[in-house]
């Protein structure tokens, strides 16, 4: 696994990253996105596209639980490769710390 999505994405789900991914390795949950570990090619183009800095290299400190979560849910959720509008209240959630308790295991819409 090369890049992962962390809890900064929860309830924001801005989707700028999916538009630039050359291998379509993003998967959509109800309130966040994840990256499939076997599909990511470590190109790094998604990381600077995320306005809430929710995408990090998997080797970043203190992200072990997010490495596991990305691996688990990318196998369960539908693929997404087209940017859609973020949730209506996304701006209200940007920058809020410790959103892990808000995580939903439910799948999103996908493409």
Secondary structure as UniProt FT lines:
FT   STRAND          3..5
FT   HELIX           7..9
FT   TURN            10..12
FT   HELIX           16..20
FT   TURN            22..23
FT   STRAND          26..29
FT   STRAND          33..35
FT   TURN            37..39
FT   TURN            45..46
FT   HELIX           47..49
FT   TURN            51..52
FT   STRAND          55..57
FT   TURN            58..59
FT   TURN            61..62
FT   HELIX           64..74
FT   TURN            75..76
FT   STRAND          78..79
FT   TURN            88..89
FT   HELIX           90..93
FT   TURN            94..95
FT   HELIX           100..102
//
